[in-house]
Amino acid sequence: MSTPAGFAGLDWTLGQGLKPLSFGEVLGISFSADVKDEMAGHLPARPCCQLSELLGIYFGSRGRLIKRQSEGPAAYFSLLRNPVARKVVRLGHAVGHMEAKYQVVRTRKRVSLFVELSLPPGLAAAFTQSAVSAVPDAACDRKAMLRGLFIGCGSVNAPSSRYHLEFVAPNAAWATAIGDVTADAGVRVGVMERSGQHVVYVKEGDSIVRILSLMGASRAVMEFEKVRVVREVSGKVNRRLNFETANIGKTIGSGLRQAATIERLESAGRLERVPPALREMARWRVANPGLNLEELAERMKLSKSAVNHRLRRLQEMADNPSPATGARPPEAGATKRARRSA
């Protein structure tokens, strides 16, 4: 068998399936990996959907077509998830009873899986199509291919961190094709270039849920929605708490300023010369600086406008002394002295 370049000497195993790795061998478990594992557990019922999903994984993972002289062409996959590798083997067997050969390579940081599927006559052309030709027309096949593309080159953040789902497309044509398929589900995506790669991304919670639902990740959708509801409720509580805290701070600040104004009047000996209603208002405000106008009015059995008017009068008296509070404008004193001298 012709071995892919760079992997000469590996012990390739012949078989129809891969055994699950132990937990210790599966590295880098994340929400995104869990989503892919869930998708890998489902096998489409229709042959057309099976082929579409297999092609999606092949193009998404940047698979290669290997031309072998004696055994015919083979599709070569380089994968990182054991459930995904097993699904590739299952899909190959379901589509055309393809013979599968695989190799598992373990390093300190990750597990890499290499799968070869021997392609039956006439099927190799499907693995050399352009993006425009490869995307099928039927809705069920487009969903299956989108699922395969996500398995091959997609990722999604845990909803507890930030809303972000993306496909690192093989090229610009595939980025456009992915955008067209998601548009069928009413989801608008963004496309950007990052480190020379074309990235199709979604950052809105409802759109991410719609895409996950479209790809059949029902368990991931439930988890995403659960965390999203908690986040939204927590956000509303925090916003309400911040609003209430700001209002309380504003009320206390206003009350303390009004109490300080009244103390200025009292220290100047002018508070006793104001009308009784204003003296009563001053006594209530000094005793209750933390109450807002509505609470203060309720305790005094007055209207809110009456309380506001009296406090404003006290403030005006403190800022602008007048004869009513025992202060004498300098102009009046000067006038009387002038009359006496005359």
Buried (B, 14 or more C-beta within 10 A) or exposed (E): EEBBEEBEEEEEEEEEEBEEBEEEEBBEEEBBBBBBBBBBEBEBEEEBBBBBBBBBBBBBBBBBBBEEEEBEBBBBBBBBBBBBBBBBBBBBBBBBEBBBBBBBEEEEEEBBBBBBBBBBEEBBEBBEEEBEEBBBEEEBBBBBBBBBBBBBBBBBBBBEEEBBBBBBBBBEBBBBBBBBBBEEBEBEBEBEEEEEBBBBBBBBBEBBBBBBBBBBBEBBBEBBBEBBEEBEEEEEEEEEEEEEEEEEEEBBEBBEEBBEBBBBBBEEEBBEBBEEEBBEBBEBBBEBBEBBBEBBBBEBEBEBEBBBEBBEBBBEBBEEBEEEBBBEEEEEEEEEEEEEEE
